[in-house]
Amino acid sequence: MFKRLLILFIILSSLGFFNFSFLGKDLLKLIEIGGIGLILAIVVLNGIYSQNEGFRLTFKWEVTFIVVSVFVSMFMAYSEHNQGLPTTLIAQRFMYFYFFYFALHLIKLPDYDLEKIILYLAVVYVIFYFIQFVAYPRLIFNVRVIEERGTVRIFQVGLSYLILAYFYILNKSFEKFNINRLALLLFFFSVIILMGTRQLLISMFLLTMINILFSKKVKSKIMVAFVATLAAIPVFLMFQDIFLSILNLSKEQSVVFEENIRILSGTFFLTEFFTNPFAYITGNGADSSNSGYGVMIQMYKDVFGFYQSDVGIIGDFSKFGSIFLIAVISIFYKVLNGKLGEELNYIKYFYIFILLTFFTGAGPFGDSNTIVTISITFYIIDVYRHNQIVNDDENEDIPENMEIESERSGIA
């Protein structure tokens, strides 16, 4: 129980306890620092006092490379943007949640407990989304809320848990389908529609269809596709205003493709933003609102509408450079090319989703709550591979024992 509470507090600290307005920014910063401090305390104390040998960390070098890139980028922020090292050290604190991966290996919480936590957090995310949706224009959560595209778009933290839980339940539905799981899937997907984000909506629908068609557990793919289509009809009728608004927006923006703000922003952060060519290796570092560097970044937002958080991996690359990017590419290779069982297909689809939205929205590898989600997927993969090795070793021992018994019987 204590381990679960420990893990839950760290996860909630990375989410800023869902950014309730009454908490205040100063308290949320303290909570975030408290979560990071707890992670570091677990890692350090176990390193000193525990001699227990754990199982293999598949993503140890990738996480190490990311952490190295974060600290190396501090010096570019200092030399090129005149931001002090202590200031950058604090500004980039969200990246320290990568140590959660190592902490999970030391805490050794069962993987099924983590999967339950993911599911519960996704349900809470949806409930909070609906509460804010109904309460608008009153803001219950300190998050970005926009009324456009025929809906109220709420950029609530914790979307990564919703995506992961959706694919998890979808995968479980292939094993044993029931009405409760279908209801939960529609419950999750309703928020995806309400967000009014084209790439999110199209990616999730496309990956759902691909999941159904390629799953080995689905015996009647035509029947499942038919049921999914039937379920989609009332969903479309309920949210048709949103779908039509998204369609009209797509037509308008296709005419002025060159002027798309994300394209302009991405081009800027890949070219003009790099004042020093060496920064392509080290990155420019995370900015702080307490420095001139942070004021400059804010000016790009206010004057030009250029947000690093709107251009996905490009924004992260502009902060942490090539070392960071190499680590991210290696992560995708290991997850998507690795031999994982059908039960972990939901993790693969989660990473395929990240690839499909790689250049839009906040970069998942540079966002505190998604970093924790990613660390959890790393740990679940490690547990799976460890169990596979143990099972293989046990299976190899069985024929040898049987042979020994048969030889003894012959002698007798």
LINTA-V85706 format. One record per residue. N is the residue number from 1. RES is the residue in one letter. SS is DSSP state (A for helix, B for strand, O for the rest). PSI is psi in whole degrees, -180 to 180 (NA if undefined). NEAR is the number of other C-alpha atoms within 8 Angstrom. Layout:
# LINTA-V85706
N/RES/SS/PSI/NEAR  N/RES/SS/PSI/NEAR
This chain:
# LINTA-V85706
1/M/O/-42/4  2/F/A/-41/5  3/K/A/-42/8  4/R/A/-43/9  5/L/A/-37/8  6/L/A/-49/8  7/I/A/-43/8  8/L/A/-40/9  9/F/A/-41/9  10/I/A/-43/12  11/I/A/-46/11  12/L/A/-33/10  13/S/A/-36/13  14/S/A/-26/14  15/L/O/-4/12  16/G/A/33/11  17/F/A/42/9  18/F/A/16/10  19/N/A/46/12  20/F/B/135/10  21/S/A/-36/9  22/F/A/-14/5  23/L/A/-36/8  24/G/O/150/8  25/K/A/-40/6  26/D/A/-42/6  27/L/A/-38/8  28/L/A/-37/13  29/K/A/-42/9  30/L/A/-40/8  31/I/A/-44/10  32/E/A/-46/11  33/I/A/-36/9  34/G/A/-41/9  35/G/A/-43/13  36/I/A/-43/12  37/G/A/-39/8  38/L/A/-42/9  39/I/A/-50/13  40/L/A/-37/10  41/A/A/-42/8  42/I/A/-46/10  43/V/A/-48/12  44/V/A/-48/8  45/L/A/-40/9  46/N/A/-35/10  47/G/A/-31/8  48/I/A/-46/6  49/Y/A/-23/6  50/S/O/132/7  51/Q/O/9/6  52/N/O/136/4  53/E/O/123/4  54/G/O/-176/6  55/F/O/173/8  56/R/O/137/6  57/L/O/100/7  58/T/O/-32/7  59/F/O/24/8  60/K/A/-47/7  61/W/A/-35/8  62/E/A/-46/11  63/V/A/-39/10  64/T/A/-43/8  65/F/A/-41/11  66/I/A/-45/11  67/V/A/-41/11  68/V/A/-44/9  69/S/A/-35/14  70/V/A/-46/13  71/F/A/-33/9  72/V/A/-37/9  73/S/A/-22/16  74/M/A/-37/14  75/F/A/-31/10  76/M/A/-37/14  77/A/A/-32/18  78/Y/A/-47/11  79/S/A/-38/8  80/E/A/-28/9  81/H/A/6/9  82/N/O/35/9  83/Q/O/124/13  84/G/O/149/8  85/L/A/-45/10  86/P/A/-36/6  87/T/A/-45/11  88/T/A/-37/15  89/L/A/-39/10  90/I/A/-40/7  91/A/A/-32/10  92/Q/O/19/12  93/R/A/-29/10  94/F/A/-26/10  95/M/A/-16/12  96/Y/A/-11/9  97/F/A/-11/13  98/Y/A/-24/12  99/F/A/-13/10  100/F/A/-31/10  101/Y/A/-46/12  102/F/A/-37/9  103/A/A/-38/12  104/L/A/-39/11  105/H/A/-26/10  106/L/A/-35/10  107/I/A/-36/7  108/K/O/51/6  109/L/O/137/9  110/P/O/146/6  111/D/A/-34/9  112/Y/A/-28/6  113/D/A/-39/9  114/L/A/-38/10  115/E/A/-37/8  116/K/A/-42/8  117/I/A/-43/9  118/I/A/-46/12  119/L/A/-45/11  120/Y/A/-41/8  121/L/A/-36/11  122/A/A/-42/14  123/V/A/-44/10  124/V/A/-41/8  125/Y/A/-47/12  126/V/A/-43/12  127/I/A/-47/8  128/F/A/-36/8  129/Y/A/-46/11  130/F/A/-37/8  131/I/A/-47/8  132/Q/A/-36/13  133/F/A/-45/9  134/V/A/-37/6  135/A/A/-18/9  136/Y/O/136/7  137/P/O/1/4  138/R/O/131/6  139/L/O/114/9  140/I/O/-30/9  141/F/B/144/10  142/N/O/69/8  143/V/O/168/9  144/R/O/126/7  145/V/B/127/8  146/I/B/136/7  147/E/B/103/8  148/E/B/171/7  149/R/O/32/10  150/G/O/15/8  151/T/B/175/10  152/V/B/110/12  153/R/B/121/11  154/I/B/121/12  155/F/O/67/8  156/Q/O/144/11  157/V/O/147/9  158/G/O/12/13  159/L/A/-33/9  160/S/A/-35/9  161/Y/A/-36/12  162/L/A/-46/16  163/I/A/-47/9  164/L/A/-43/12  165/A/A/-36/11  166/Y/A/-49/11  167/F/A/-30/12  168/Y/A/-48/10  169/I/A/-38/11  170/L/A/-43/11  171/N/A/-41/11  172/K/A/-31/9  173/S/A/-28/11  174/F/A/-30/10  175/E/A/-47/8  176/K/O/108/6  177/F/O/136/9  178/N/O/166/7  179/I/A/-29/6  180/N/A/-41/6  181/R/A/-38/11  182/L/A/-42/10  183/A/A/-39/8  184/L/A/-39/9  185/L/A/-44/11  186/L/A/-35/8  187/F/A/-46/9  188/F/A/-45/13  189/F/A/-26/9  190/S/A/-36/9  191/V/A/-39/10  192/I/A/-38/11  193/I/A/-46/11  194/L/A/-28/11  195/M/O/-23/11  196/G/O/26/13  197/T/O/117/9  198/R/A/-49/7  199/Q/A/-38/7  200/L/A/-48/9  201/L/A/-48/11  202/I/A/-42/8  203/S/A/-45/11  204/M/A/-41/9  205/F/A/-45/8  206/L/A/-46/8  207/L/A/-30/10  208/T/A/-46/8  209/M/A/-43/9  210/I/A/-40/8  211/N/A/-43/9  212/I/A/-44/11  213/L/A/-33/8  214/F/A/-4/6  215/S/O/133/8  216/K/O/-15/6  217/K/O/-18/6  218/V/O/116/11  219/K/O/-45/5  220/S/O/89/6  221/K/A/-36/9  222/I/A/-43/6  223/M/A/-43/7  224/V/A/-43/10  225/A/A/-37/10  226/F/A/-44/8  227/V/A/-40/8  228/A/A/-38/8  229/T/A/-42/8  230/L/A/-40/8  231/A/A/-29/8  232/A/A/-27/8  233/I/A/-53/8  234/P/A/-30/8  235/V/A/-44/9  236/F/A/-42/9  237/L/A/-36/7  238/M/A/-37/6  239/F/O/28/10  240/Q/A/-32/8  241/D/A/-39/7  242/I/A/-46/13  243/F/A/-42/10  244/L/A/-37/8  245/S/A/-41/10  246/I/A/-42/12  247/L/A/-44/8  248/N/A/-39/8  249/L/A/-40/9  250/S/A/-39/8  251/K/A/-42/8  252/E/A/-44/8  253/Q/A/-24/9  254/S/A/-25/7  255/V/A/-37/6  256/V/O/53/8  257/F/A/-41/7  258/E/A/-26/6  259/E/A/4/7  260/N/O/127/9  261/I/A/-31/8  262/R/A/-37/10  263/I/A/-45/9  264/L/A/-43/11  265/S/A/-45/13  266/G/A/-41/11  267/T/A/-42/8  268/F/A/-48/9  269/F/A/-10/13  270/L/A/-16/10  271/T/O/-82/7  272/E/O/-28/7  273/F/O/-27/8  274/F/O/95/12  275/T/O/-20/7  276/N/O/122/7  277/P/O/-30/6  278/F/O/-21/6  279/A/A/-20/12  280/Y/A/-23/11  281/I/A/-48/9  282/T/A/-25/14  283/G/O/169/15  284/N/O/-9/15  285/G/O/161/15  286/A/O/142/12  287/D/O/157/13  288/S/O/141/10  289/S/O/-11/9  290/N/O/13/7  291/S/O/167/10  292/G/A/-33/10  293/Y/A/-45/13  294/G/A/-37/11  295/V/A/-38/10  296/M/A/-44/8  297/I/A/-40/9  298/Q/A/-35/9  299/M/A/-39/9  300/Y/A/-36/11  301/K/A/-50/10  302/D/A/-41/8  303/V/A/-47/6  304/F/A/-16/7  305/G/O/25/9  306/F/O/111/12  307/Y/O/128/10  308/Q/A/-28/12  309/S/A/-3/9  310/D/A/-7/12  311/V/B/26/16  312/G/B/-127/16  313/I/A/-26/13  314/I/A/-43/13  315/G/A/-42/16  316/D/A/-41/13  317/F/A/-39/12  318/S/A/-24/15  319/K/A/-42/11  320/F/A/-3/18  321/G/A/-165/17  322/S/A/-33/11  323/I/A/-44/13  324/F/A/-46/13  325/L/A/-41/10  326/I/A/-42/8  327/A/A/-42/13  328/V/A/-44/10  329/I/A/-41/8  330/S/A/-37/9  331/I/A/-47/10  332/F/A/-40/10  333/Y/A/-45/9  334/K/A/-40/8  335/V/A/-49/9  336/L/A/-25/9  337/N/A/-11/7  338/G/O/154/7  339/K/O/91/4  340/L/O/147/9  341/G/O/169/6  342/E/A/-32/6  343/E/A/-18/7  344/L/A/15/9  345/N/A/-32/10  346/Y/A/-32/12  347/I/A/-42/11  348/K/A/-44/10  349/Y/A/-30/11  350/F/A/-42/11  351/Y/A/-31/11  352/I/A/-39/9  353/F/A/-43/11  354/I/A/-41/9  355/L/A/-41/7  356/L/A/-25/7  357/T/O/31/12  358/F/O/-28/9  359/F/O/16/10  360/T/O/151/11  361/G/B/-173/9  362/A/B/132/13  363/G/O/123/16  364/P/A/-26/10  365/F/A/1/10  366/G/A/29/11  367/D/O/126/11  368/S/A/-48/11  369/N/A/-34/12  370/T/A/-31/12  371/I/A/-42/14  372/V/A/-42/14  373/T/A/-46/10  374/I/A/-42/9  375/S/A/-37/11  376/I/A/-42/11  377/T/A/-38/9  378/F/A/-48/11  379/Y/A/-42/13  380/I/A/-40/9  381/I/A/-43/10  382/D/A/-42/12  383/V/A/-43/10  384/Y/A/-47/9  385/R/A/-36/8  386/H/A/-44/10  387/N/A/-35/8  388/Q/A/-42/8  389/I/A/-44/8  390/V/A/-44/8  391/N/A/-39/8  392/D/A/-41/8  393/D/A/-40/8  394/E/A/-39/8  395/N/A/-34/8  396/E/A/-29/8  397/D/A/-26/8  398/I/A/-48/8  399/P/A/-37/8  400/E/A/-44/8  401/N/A/-40/8  402/M/A/-37/8  403/E/A/-40/8  404/I/A/-43/8  405/E/A/-40/8  406/S/A/-37/8  407/E/A/-40/8  408/R/A/-38/8  409/S/A/-35/7  410/G/A/-40/6  411/I/A/-39/5  412/A/O/NA/4
